Amino acid sequence: MLPTLRQLQYLKLLAEHASFSRAAQAAHVTQPTLSAGIQELEKILGSPLVDRNRSGVLLTAAGAEAVIRAGVILGQAEDLVQACRGAGQPLTGRFRLGVIPTIAPFLLPTALPTLRARYPKLRLFLREDLTHRLINDLKAGTLDAAVIALPYDMAGLEWAHVEDDELMAAMPANHSLCATSRVSPRSMESEELILLEDGHCLRDHALATCGLGGQRYSRDEGFAATSLATLVQMVGSGLGVSFLPAMAVESGLTDTAQVTVRPLDAEHMSREIVVAWRAGSTRAAEGRLLADVFAAQ
């Protein structure tokens, strides 16, 4: 006997809510119904999935593994439903799209009106988050696609190119580097370099692309910003220099700050913006359509 989708959904909700009563409420069933479904699932799998105690619900090792696999199965089942409902009508119905914070504010304002006009039946659900969490959600089936930046480990994913986004040098308006038309990445190494906090892939892109690294740029030292807007204000206040993606500069992010931006004097100073989805997803064609729309902005 195989588990049912309903039983897997019960387990997933139980893991999310850590409470039988709250999971039952989310599933729109009674608590005894959900509890019975979990017990039946444990019998089918031949292993306890949850530890029940007064402090709450904890997953066993087998339960944690089952939740991961349940997410994939449920995601594929949702893919099937959406593919059948939208057969011959791409980008109709619900589509869950993730976008990283260093892209979302600069790409979406111009792209969303185009998507609404071109695909009026599309119900787009957006989530802004860091790359590693978006990729986890793609693989778990809780996102249909994500707009991220490469290079990054893309095992188990497919993607379509959107654009190459040039990285540029940013410094206080009165900085000595402003005198040059192009800035060498190495000339910035002797400056106080401000980067985004750990977890933002743009931090690693900037260091790797420009050949910078070492103990000086460890995650525990120096200034760090939580967003590009904060980073620009820190640079404008004279706290140091940094790297900014061209799409942010072109959107006007630095227009009201005391910041000067210059191209970098080196080759391949860019990150690749892509739309990514799970390998084998039935929504791959729609991911490519989204990439086409974003590329045209």
Backbone as numpy.savetxt, mean C-alpha at the origin, in Angstrom:
# Nx Ny Nz CAx CAy CAz Cx Cy Cz
-14.56 -34.34 3.89 -15.40 -33.14 3.89 -14.52 -31.90 3.89
-14.94 -30.90 3.12 -14.20 -29.65 3.03 -14.90 -28.54 3.81
-14.15 -27.55 4.29 -14.78 -26.41 4.97 -15.66 -25.63 4.00
-16.68 -25.01 4.53 -17.52 -24.14 3.71 -16.97 -22.72 3.76
-17.37 -21.92 2.76 -16.96 -20.52 2.77 -17.50 -19.80 4.00
-18.69 -20.16 4.42 -19.29 -19.54 5.60 -18.44 -19.82 6.84
-17.98 -21.05 7.00 -17.13 -21.38 8.15 -15.81 -20.59 8.11
-15.24 -20.48 6.94 -13.99 -19.72 6.81 -14.23 -18.24 7.10
-15.39 -17.74 6.70 -15.73 -16.35 7.01 -15.89 -16.16 8.51
-16.52 -17.11 9.18 -16.64 -17.03 10.64 -15.26 -16.94 11.29
-14.35 -17.80 10.85 -13.01 -17.80 11.43 -12.30 -16.47 11.18
-12.41 -15.95 9.99 -11.76 -14.68 9.65 -12.32 -13.55 10.51
-13.62 -13.51 10.67 -14.24 -12.47 11.51 -13.85 -12.63 12.97
-13.74 -13.87 13.42 -13.35 -14.12 14.80 -11.92 -13.62 15.04
-11.04 -13.84 14.07 -9.67 -13.35 14.19 -9.64 -11.83 14.20
-10.49 -11.20 13.41 -10.50 -9.74 13.32 -11.05 -9.09 14.59
-12.07 -9.70 15.18 -12.77 -9.08 16.31 -12.35 -9.63 17.67
-11.67 -10.79 17.69 -11.21 -11.42 18.94 -12.33 -11.58 19.95
-13.53 -11.81 19.47 -14.70 -11.96 20.33 -15.78 -12.70 19.56
-16.35 -13.73 20.18 -17.41 -14.47 19.52 -18.64 -13.59 19.31
-18.98 -12.77 20.28 -20.18 -11.94 20.16 -20.02 -10.90 19.07
-18.86 -10.23 19.02 -18.65 -9.21 17.99 -18.52 -9.83 16.60
-17.88 -11.00 16.53 -17.77 -11.68 15.24 -19.14 -12.10 14.75
-19.99 -12.61 15.65 -21.34 -13.02 15.27 -22.14 -11.81 14.78
-21.98 -10.70 15.45 -22.69 -9.48 15.04 -22.25 -9.07 13.63
-20.94 -9.13 13.37 -20.42 -8.76 12.05 -20.91 -9.72 10.97
-21.12 -10.99 11.35 -21.58 -12.00 10.39 -23.10 -12.03 10.26
-23.79 -11.24 11.12 -25.25 -11.16 11.13 -25.87 -12.52 11.45
-25.26 -13.20 12.42 -25.81 -14.47 12.93 -25.77 -14.42 14.45
-26.39 -15.42 15.08 -26.33 -15.49 16.53 -24.97 -16.04 16.97
-24.62 -15.76 18.23 -23.34 -16.28 18.74 -23.28 -17.80 18.74
-24.34 -18.50 19.16 -24.30 -19.97 19.10 -24.09 -20.50 17.67
-24.67 -19.81 16.68 -24.49 -20.24 15.29 -23.04 -20.12 14.87
-22.43 -19.00 15.20 -21.02 -18.80 14.84 -20.13 -19.78 15.59
-20.40 -19.98 16.88 -19.60 -20.90 17.68 -19.69 -22.31 17.13
-20.89 -22.71 16.73 -21.08 -24.05 16.17 -20.33 -24.18 14.85
-20.31 -23.10 14.06 -19.59 -23.13 12.80 -18.09 -23.30 13.00
-17.54 -22.62 14.02 -16.12 -22.74 14.34 -15.80 -24.16 14.82
-16.67 -24.71 15.67 -16.44 -26.06 16.17 -16.46 -27.08 15.04
-17.39 -26.93 14.11 -17.46 -27.84 12.97 -16.21 -27.71 12.11
-15.73 -26.47 11.94 -14.51 -26.25 11.17 -13.32 -26.93 11.83
-13.26 -26.87 13.16 -12.17 -27.52 13.88 -12.23 -29.03 13.68
-13.43 -29.60 13.64 -13.56 -31.04 13.41 -13.09 -31.41 12.01
-13.46 -30.59 11.03 -13.08 -30.87 9.64 -11.57 -30.80 9.48
-10.93 -29.78 10.10 -9.49 -29.60 9.96 -8.69 -30.48 10.91
-9.37 -31.04 11.91 -8.71 -31.96 12.83 -7.75 -31.28 13.80
-8.01 -30.02 14.14 -7.12 -29.30 15.03 -7.88 -28.14 15.67
-7.62 -27.87 16.97 -8.22 -26.68 17.58 -7.67 -25.42 16.93
-8.55 -24.47 16.68 -8.16 -23.24 15.99 -8.11 -22.04 16.92
-8.88 -22.10 18.01 -8.92 -20.97 18.95 -8.82 -21.47 20.38
-8.18 -20.67 21.21 -8.18 -20.90 22.66 -9.24 -20.00 23.26
-10.18 -20.59 23.96 -11.28 -19.83 24.56 -10.97 -19.66 26.05
-10.86 -18.39 26.48 -10.64 -18.11 27.90 -11.31 -16.80 28.25
-11.26 -16.47 29.54 -11.96 -15.28 30.01 -11.37 -13.99 29.44
-10.10 -13.99 29.12 -9.46 -12.77 28.63 -9.77 -12.50 27.16
-10.41 -13.43 26.49 -10.76 -13.23 25.09 -10.47 -14.45 24.26
-10.39 -14.27 22.98 -10.17 -15.35 22.04 -8.78 -15.22 21.45
-8.00 -16.29 21.53 -6.66 -16.31 20.96 -6.57 -17.43 19.93
-5.94 -17.15 18.82 -5.76 -18.17 17.79 -4.62 -19.11 18.17
-4.80 -20.39 17.90 -3.70 -21.34 18.01 -2.80 -21.17 16.79
-1.67 -21.86 16.78 -0.79 -21.80 15.61 -1.53 -22.28 14.36
-2.29 -23.36 14.52 -3.07 -23.86 13.39 -4.15 -22.85 12.98
-4.72 -22.17 13.97 -5.75 -21.17 13.69 -5.19 -19.99 12.92
-3.99 -19.53 13.30 -3.36 -18.41 12.60 -3.09 -18.77 11.14
-2.60 -19.99 10.92 -2.34 -20.44 9.55 -3.65 -20.56 8.77
-4.69 -21.07 9.43 -5.99 -21.23 8.77 -6.58 -19.88 8.39
-6.38 -18.86 9.22 -6.90 -17.52 8.91 -6.24 -16.97 7.65
-4.93 -17.16 7.53 -4.21 -16.68 6.34 -4.76 -17.35 5.08
-4.90 -18.67 5.15 -5.39 -19.41 3.98 -6.87 -19.11 3.71
-7.63 -18.89 4.78 -9.04 -18.54 4.61 -9.18 -17.21 3.88
-8.30 -16.25 4.21 -8.34 -14.96 3.54 -8.10 -15.09 2.04
-7.15 -15.94 1.68 -6.85 -16.16 0.26 -8.05 -16.80 -0.44
-8.63 -17.83 0.19 -9.77 -18.53 -0.42 -10.97 -17.60 -0.56
-11.26 -16.83 0.48 -12.39 -15.91 0.42 -12.16 -14.82 -0.62
-10.92 -14.36 -0.72 -10.60 -13.36 -1.73 -10.80 -13.90 -3.13
-10.40 -15.15 -3.37 -10.59 -15.76 -4.68 -12.07 -15.98 -4.97
-12.83 -16.31 -3.94 -14.27 -16.49 -4.13 -14.93 -15.17 -4.50
-14.49 -14.08 -3.84 -15.02 -12.76 -4.18 -14.61 -12.37 -5.60
-13.39 -12.71 -5.98 -12.94 -12.46 -7.35 -13.87 -13.14 -8.35
-14.24 -14.39 -8.04 -15.11 -15.15 -8.93 -16.46 -14.47 -9.09
-17.03 -14.03 -7.97 -18.33 -13.36 -8.01 -18.26 -12.09 -8.84
-17.23 -11.28 -8.56 -17.10 -10.01 -9.27 -16.84 -10.24 -10.77
-16.03 -11.26 -11.08 -15.73 -11.54 -12.49 -16.99 -11.95 -13.24
-17.82 -12.77 -12.61 -19.05 -13.22 -13.26 -20.06 -12.07 -13.40
-20.18 -11.27 -12.36 -21.13 -10.15 -12.41 -20.70 -9.11 -13.44
-19.38 -8.94 -13.57 -18.89 -7.90 -14.47 -18.37 -8.43 -15.78
-18.76 -9.67 -16.12 -18.28 -10.26 -17.37 -18.66 -9.36 -18.55
-17.64 -8.96 -19.30 -17.88 -8.08 -20.44 -18.03 -6.62 -20.06
-18.03 -6.31 -18.75 -18.16 -4.93 -18.28 -17.06 -4.66 -17.24
-15.87 -4.36 -17.68 -14.77 -4.15 -16.74 -15.00 -2.95 -15.84
-14.41 -3.03 -14.64 -14.48 -1.96 -13.65 -15.93 -1.55 -13.37
-16.73 -2.57 -13.06 -18.07 -2.34 -12.56 -18.17 -2.97 -11.19
-19.03 -2.45 -10.33 -19.19 -2.99 -8.99 -18.03 -2.60 -8.09
-17.86 -3.35 -7.02 -16.86 -3.01 -6.00 -15.45 -3.32 -6.48
-14.55 -2.38 -6.23 -13.12 -2.60 -6.49 -12.35 -1.96 -5.34
-11.52 -2.78 -4.66 -10.78 -2.32 -3.47 -9.34 -2.01 -3.87
-9.00 -0.73 -3.81 -7.70 -0.28 -4.29 -6.89 0.34 -3.16
-5.66 -0.15 -3.00 -4.73 0.45 -2.04 -3.77 1.40 -2.75
-3.33 2.42 -2.04 -2.39 3.39 -2.59 -1.43 3.81 -1.48
-0.14 3.90 -1.77 0.81 4.32 -0.75 0.74 5.83 -0.56
1.10 6.33 0.64 0.93 7.75 0.97 1.77 8.70 0.14
2.87 8.23 -0.45 3.71 9.12 -1.25 3.25 9.20 -2.70
2.12 8.55 -3.00 1.52 8.63 -4.33 0.09 9.16 -4.27
-0.69 8.70 -3.30 -2.13 8.99 -3.24 -2.49 10.47 -3.39
-1.87 11.40 -2.64 -2.31 12.81 -2.72 -2.01 13.48 -4.05
-1.10 12.89 -4.83 -0.65 13.54 -6.06 -1.24 12.91 -7.32
-1.66 11.67 -7.23 -2.22 10.96 -8.39 -3.75 10.95 -8.38
-4.34 10.69 -7.21 -5.78 10.45 -7.15 -6.64 11.68 -7.48
-6.29 12.90 -7.07 -7.18 14.04 -7.36 -7.48 14.23 -8.84
-6.54 13.92 -9.71 -6.80 14.06 -11.14 -7.35 12.77 -11.75
-6.99 11.63 -11.18 -7.41 10.34 -11.76 -8.84 9.97 -11.40
-9.29 10.29 -10.20 -10.62 9.85 -9.77 -11.75 10.42 -10.62
-11.73 11.71 -10.98 -12.80 12.19 -11.87 -12.84 11.46 -13.21
-11.67 11.13 -13.75 -11.62 10.37 -15.01 -12.24 8.99 -14.83
-11.91 8.32 -13.73 -12.47 7.00 -13.48 -13.99 7.07 -13.33
-14.48 8.07 -12.61 -15.93 8.21 -12.42 -16.64 8.45 -13.76
-16.03 9.25 -14.60 -16.66 9.55 -15.89 -16.61 8.35 -16.84
-15.49 7.63 -16.82 -15.30 6.54 -17.78 -15.99 5.26 -17.32
-16.04 5.05 -16.00 -16.63 3.82 -15.45 -17.66 4.18 -14.39
-18.83 4.66 -14.79 -19.82 5.16 -13.82 -20.37 4.09 -12.88
-20.26 2.82 -13.25 -20.76 1.75 -12.38 -19.71 1.23 -11.41
-18.53 1.82 -11.44 -17.45 1.41 -10.55 -17.70 1.93 -9.14
-17.62 1.05 -8.16 -17.68 1.44 -6.75 -16.29 1.24 -6.16
-15.53 2.32 -6.12 -14.12 2.25 -5.73 -13.98 2.48 -4.24
-13.35 1.50 -3.57 -13.04 1.62 -2.15 -11.53 1.81 -2.03
-11.10 2.92 -1.43 -9.69 3.27 -1.37 -9.12 3.05 0.03
-7.89 2.58 0.07 -7.17 2.46 1.34 -5.75 2.98 1.15
-5.36 3.96 1.95 -3.99 4.48 1.91 -3.20 3.84 3.04
-2.08 3.22 2.69 -1.27 2.54 3.70 0.13 2.32 3.15
1.02 1.82 4.02 2.40 1.55 3.62 2.47 0.31 2.73
3.53 0.23 1.95 3.65 -0.80 0.91 3.53 -2.21 1.48
4.24 -2.52 2.55 4.25 -3.90 3.03 2.87 -4.36 3.49
2.08 -3.43 4.04 0.74 -3.82 4.47 -0.20 -3.96 3.28
-0.05 -3.11 2.28 -0.88 -3.25 1.09 -0.59 -4.57 0.38
0.68 -4.95 0.29 1.03 -6.21 -0.36 0.48 -7.39 0.42
0.55 -7.33 1.74 -0.04 -8.40 2.57 -1.53 -8.51 2.29
-2.21 -7.37 2.15 -3.65 -7.40 1.89 -3.96 -7.90 0.49
-3.10 -7.59 -0.48 -3.28 -8.14 -1.81 -3.22 -9.66 -1.77
-2.22 -10.18 -1.09 -2.04 -11.63 -1.04 -3.12 -12.31 -0.22
-3.68 -11.58 0.75 -4.75 -12.15 1.58 -6.11 -12.02 0.92
-6.19 -11.28 -0.17 -7.45 -11.14 -0.88 -8.35 -10.04 -0.37
-7.85 -9.17 0.52 -8.68 -8.08 1.02 -8.52 -6.80 0.20
-7.62 -6.81 -0.77 -7.50 -5.75 -1.76 -7.49 -6.38 -3.15
-8.03 -5.67 -4.12 -8.02 -6.17 -5.50 -6.77 -5.71 -6.25
-6.26 -4.54 -5.93 -5.06 -4.01 -6.58 -4.49 -2.93 -5.68
-3.26 -2.52 -5.98 -2.61 -1.46 -5.19 -1.66 -0.68 -6.08
-1.61 0.62 -5.84 -0.66 1.49 -6.54 0.54 1.66 -5.63
1.67 1.12 -6.05 2.88 1.14 -5.23 4.07 1.56 -6.10
5.25 1.62 -5.49 6.45 2.04 -6.19 7.50 0.94 -6.12
8.18 0.73 -7.23 9.27 -0.24 -7.31 10.59 0.51 -7.33
11.66 -0.14 -6.89 11.79 -1.59 -6.64 11.22 -2.02 -5.29
10.67 -3.23 -5.27 10.16 -3.87 -4.07 10.02 -5.35 -4.38
10.03 -6.17 -3.34 9.86 -7.61 -3.53 8.43 -7.89 -3.99
8.28 -8.35 -5.23 6.96 -8.55 -5.81 6.62 -10.02 -6.02
7.20 -10.89 -5.24 6.91 -12.32 -5.35 5.41 -12.57 -5.15
4.82 -13.33 -6.06 3.41 -13.66 -5.97 2.48 -12.59 -6.54
3.07 -11.55 -7.15 2.26 -10.45 -7.68 2.57 -10.23 -9.17
1.63 -9.61 -9.84 1.83 -9.12 -11.20 1.55 -7.63 -11.18
2.02 -6.91 -12.20 1.83 -5.47 -12.18 1.89 -4.88 -13.58
1.38 -3.64 -13.69 1.41 -2.89 -14.93 2.05 -1.53 -14.66
2.90 -1.10 -15.58 3.62 0.16 -15.43 2.68 1.35 -15.55
2.89 2.35 -14.70 2.16 3.61 -14.78 3.10 4.72 -15.26
4.17 4.94 -14.53 5.14 5.97 -14.92 6.41 5.83 -14.10
7.48 6.44 -14.60 8.72 6.57 -13.84 8.70 7.95 -13.19
8.84 7.95 -11.88 8.75 9.18 -11.09 10.14 9.59 -10.63
10.65 10.68 -11.20 12.01 11.13 -10.91 12.15 11.59 -9.46
13.26 11.23 -8.84 13.59 11.75 -7.52 14.42 13.02 -7.69
14.12 14.04 -6.87 14.77 15.34 -6.99 15.34 15.77 -5.64
16.36 16.61 -5.69 16.97 17.13 -4.47 16.17 18.32 -3.97
15.96 18.38 -2.66 15.25 19.49 -2.04 16.11 20.05 -0.92
16.23 21.37 -0.88 17.06 22.01 0.15 16.45 23.36 0.53
16.85 23.92 1.70 16.35 25.25 2.07 16.66 26.26 0.97
15.80 27.27 0.83 15.90 28.22 -0.28 17.23 28.96 -0.32
17.89 29.14 0.81 19.16 29.87 0.85 20.38 28.95 0.93
20.19 27.67 0.61 21.28 26.70 0.76 22.31 26.87 -0.35
23.56 26.54 -0.06 24.63 26.69 -1.05 24.41 25.80 -2.27
23.73 24.67 -2.13 23.48 23.79 -3.26 22.52 24.40 -4.29
21.81 25.44 -3.90 20.88 26.08 -4.82 21.60 26.74 -5.99
22.89 26.99 -5.84 23.65 27.69 -6.88 23.89 26.81 -8.10
23.72 25.50 -7.96 23.96 24.58 -9.08 22.64 24.22 -9.74
22.70 23.98 -11.06 21.48 23.61 -11.79 21.10 22.16 -11.57
22.08 21.30 -11.27 21.86 19.91 -10.96 22.70 19.55 -9.74
22.17 18.72 -8.87 22.82 18.41 -7.61 23.32 16.98 -7.62
24.57 16.78 -7.27 25.13 15.44 -7.15 24.61 14.79 -5.86
24.14 13.55 -5.93 23.71 12.87 -4.69 24.81 12.84 -3.64
26.06 12.70 -4.07 27.17 12.64 -3.12 27.37 13.96 -2.39
27.01 15.07 -3.05 27.17 16.37 -2.39 26.18 16.52 -1.24
25.12 15.72 -1.25 24.13 15.79 -0.18 24.51 14.91 1.01
25.48 14.02 0.79 25.85 13.08 1.84 26.49 13.78 3.03
27.12 14.94 2.78 27.75 15.68 3.88 26.76 16.59 4.60
25.51 16.64 4.10 24.48 17.48 4.71 23.64 16.68 5.71
22.84 17.38 6.49 21.87 16.71 7.38 20.72 16.23 6.50
20.67 14.92 6.29 19.69 14.35 5.36 18.43 13.93 6.12
17.31 14.50 5.73 16.02 14.17 6.35 15.29 13.18 5.46
14.82 12.10 6.05 14.11 11.06 5.30 12.75 10.79 5.93
11.91 10.08 5.22 10.66 9.63 5.81 10.93 8.54 6.84
9.98 8.35 7.74 10.14 7.32 8.77 10.27 5.94 8.15
10.83 5.03 8.94 10.94 3.64 8.52 9.56 3.09 8.16
9.52 2.32 7.09 8.25 1.76 6.61 7.82 2.37 5.30
8.24 3.62 5.04 7.95 4.26 3.76 9.00 3.79 2.75
8.54 3.18 1.66 9.49 2.66 0.68 10.29 3.78 0.02
9.77 5.01 0.00 10.50 6.11 -0.61 11.82 6.36 0.11
11.86 6.08 1.40 13.11 6.22 2.16 14.18 5.31 1.56
13.83 4.04 1.37 14.79 3.09 0.83 15.11 3.39 -0.63
14.10 3.84 -1.39 14.33 4.20 -2.79 15.36 5.32 -2.88
15.21 6.34 -2.04 16.12 7.49 -2.09 17.55 7.07 -1.78
17.71 6.27 -0.74 19.07 5.85 -0.35 19.68 4.91 -1.38
18.88 3.95 -1.84 19.42 2.97 -2.79 19.70 3.60 -4.15
18.76 4.40 -4.63 18.91 5.01 -5.94 20.10 5.95 -6.00
20.33 6.65 -4.90 21.41 7.63 -4.88 22.71 7.06 -4.30
22.72 5.78 -4.00 23.96 5.16 -3.53 24.39 5.61 -2.17
23.45 6.02 -1.32 23.78 6.48 0.02 23.41 5.38 1.01
24.08 5.37 2.12 23.79 4.37 3.14 24.77 4.46 4.28
24.90 3.35 4.98 25.84 3.34 6.09 25.16 3.63 7.41
25.96 3.61 8.46 25.44 3.78 9.81 24.77 5.14 10.01
25.24 6.13 9.27 24.70 7.47 9.46 23.21 7.52 9.17
22.73 6.65 8.29 21.33 6.68 7.89 20.55 5.54 8.52
21.03 5.06 9.65 20.30 4.00 10.35 18.96 4.54 10.80
18.02 3.65 11.04 16.65 4.04 11.35 16.51 4.69 12.72
17.55 4.65 13.53 17.44 5.17 14.89 18.12 6.52 15.06
18.65 7.09 13.99 19.39 8.33 14.12 18.85 9.39 13.17
19.02 10.67 13.58 18.69 11.77 12.71 17.21 12.10 12.67
16.88 13.13 11.89 15.50 13.56 11.74 14.76 12.59 10.82
13.46 12.48 11.05 12.60 11.68 10.17 11.23 12.33 10.12
10.58 12.24 8.98 9.26 12.84 8.79 8.21 11.74 8.61
6.98 12.05 9.00 5.89 11.09 8.88 5.19 11.17 7.53
5.40 12.27 6.81 4.76 12.46 5.50 5.62 13.39 4.66
5.34 13.44 3.36 6.08 14.35 2.49 5.78 15.80 2.83
4.56 16.09 3.24 4.22 17.46 3.63 5.05 17.91 4.83
5.19 17.03 5.81 6.01 17.35 6.99 7.46 17.47 6.59
7.93 16.59 5.72 9.32 16.63 5.27 9.63 17.96 4.61
8.73 18.45 3.77 8.95 19.73 3.09 9.05 20.87 4.10
8.20 20.85 5.10 8.25 21.90 6.12 9.55 21.84 6.92
10.05 20.65 7.18 11.31 20.50 7.90 12.47 21.04 7.07
12.47 20.72 5.78 13.51 21.25 4.90 13.41 22.77 4.81
12.20 23.28 4.65 12.01 24.73 4.55 12.41 25.47 5.80
12.38 24.79 6.93 12.78 25.40 8.20 14.28 25.35 8.42
15.01 24.78 7.46 16.46 24.76 7.55 17.03 23.60 8.33
16.23 22.55 8.55 16.71 21.42 9.35 17.59 20.47 8.55
17.57 20.57 7.22 18.38 19.69 6.42 17.93 19.66 4.98
18.43 18.67 4.23 18.07 18.50 2.82 17.38 17.15 2.66
16.77 16.92 1.50 16.06 15.66 1.31 15.89 15.37 -0.17
15.15 14.29 -0.44 14.77 13.90 -1.80 13.26 13.91 -1.90
12.74 14.43 -3.00 11.30 14.47 -3.23 10.97 13.86 -4.58
9.85 13.14 -4.68 9.43 12.63 -5.99 8.89 13.76 -6.84
9.16 13.69 -8.14 8.74 14.76 -9.04 7.23 14.96 -9.02
6.44 13.88 -8.89 4.99 14.03 -8.90 4.51 14.91 -7.74
5.22 14.87 -6.61 4.85 15.71 -5.48 5.19 17.17 -5.76
6.36 17.39 -6.35 6.78 18.75 -6.69 5.84 19.35 -7.73
5.51 18.58 -8.76 4.65 19.06 -9.84 3.23 19.34 -9.35
2.82 18.70 -8.26 1.49 18.94 -7.71 1.43 20.22 -6.88
2.60 20.84 -6.65 2.63 22.09 -5.90 2.97 21.95 -4.43
3.49 20.79 -4.03 3.77 20.55 -2.62 4.76 21.56 -2.04
5.71 22.03 -2.83 6.75 22.94 -2.32 6.46 24.41 -2.63
5.33 24.70 -3.26 5.07 26.06 -3.73 5.05 27.11 -2.62
4.54 26.74 -1.46 4.40 27.73 -0.38 5.47 27.57 0.70
6.46 26.73 0.46 7.52 26.51 1.43 8.82 27.16 0.95
9.70 27.47 1.89 11.00 28.05 1.55 11.96 26.94 1.15
11.62 26.29 0.03 12.35 25.12 -0.43 12.72 25.30 -1.90
13.94 24.93 -2.25 14.39 24.92 -3.63 14.57 23.47 -4.07
14.13 23.16 -5.27 14.21 21.79 -5.80 15.09 21.81 -7.05
15.99 20.85 -7.14 16.88 20.72 -8.28 16.91 19.26 -8.75
17.09 19.04 -10.07 17.29 17.67 -10.55 18.58 17.09 -9.99
18.64 15.78 -9.91 19.85 15.10 -9.45 20.77 14.83 -10.64
22.04 15.03 -10.43 23.03 14.86 -11.48 23.52 13.41 -11.49
22.66 12.51 -11.95 22.98 11.08 -12.02 21.92 10.41 -12.88
22.22 9.22 -13.34 21.27 8.47 -14.16 20.34 7.62 -13.31
19.17 7.35 -13.86 18.20 6.43 -13.23 17.79 6.89 -11.83
17.61 8.20 -11.68 17.18 8.74 -10.39 15.65 8.73 -10.32
15.04 7.56 -10.28 13.58 7.50 -10.30 13.08 6.22 -9.63
11.82 6.23 -9.30 11.11 5.04 -8.84 10.04 4.73 -9.89
9.66 3.47 -9.99 8.65 3.07 -10.97 7.30 2.92 -10.28
6.31 3.68 -10.73 4.96 3.59 -10.19 4.21 2.51 -10.97
3.58 1.58 -10.25 2.86 0.48 -10.90 1.53 0.23 -10.20
0.63 -0.42 -10.91 -0.57 -1.01 -10.32 -0.29 -2.50 -10.19
-0.41 -3.04 -8.98 -0.09 -4.45 -8.72 -1.35 -5.21 -8.28
-1.35 -6.52 -8.56 -2.45 -7.39 -8.13 -1.89 -8.79 -7.89
-2.68 -9.66 -7.27 -2.25 -11.03 -7.02 -2.03 -11.76 -8.33
-0.97 -12.54 -8.40 -0.73 -13.36 -9.59 -1.92 -14.31 -9.78
-2.46 -14.34 -10.97 -3.59 -15.20 -11.27 -4.94 -14.61 -10.94
-4.99 -13.38 -10.44 -6.27 -12.75 -10.08 -7.14 -12.58 -11.32
-8.44 -12.77 -11.14 -9.38 -12.55 -12.24 -9.56 -11.07 -12.54
-8.98 -10.21 -11.71 -9.13 -8.77 -11.91 -7.88 -8.15 -12.52
-7.03 -9.00 -13.10 -5.80 -8.50 -13.72 -6.08 -7.52 -14.85
-7.08 -7.83 -15.69 -7.40 -6.93 -16.80 -7.83 -5.57 -16.29
-8.56 -5.57 -15.17 -9.00 -4.30 -14.60 -7.83 -3.54 -13.99
-6.86 -4.28 -13.43 -5.66 -3.63 -12.93 -4.92 -2.91 -14.05
-4.88 -3.53 -15.22 -4.21 -2.90 -16.37 -4.98 -1.68 -16.86
-6.31 -1.76 -16.81 -7.11 -0.60 -17.18 -6.86 0.57 -16.24
-6.78 0.28 -14.95 -6.47 1.33 -13.99 -5.12 1.95 -14.27
-4.13 1.11 -14.58 -2.79 1.61 -14.88 -2.83 2.54 -16.09
-3.65 2.20 -17.10 -3.79 3.05 -18.28 -4.37 4.41 -17.92
-5.39 4.40 -17.06 -6.00 5.66 -16.64 -5.01 6.51 -15.86
-4.29 5.89 -14.93 -3.32 6.64 -14.13 -2.18 7.18 -15.00
-1.76 6.39 -15.98 -0.65 6.81 -16.83 -1.02 8.01 -17.69
-2.31 8.18 -17.95 -2.75 9.27 -18.82 -2.92 10.59 -18.07
-2.77 10.57 -16.74 -2.98 11.80 -15.98 -1.80 12.75 -16.10
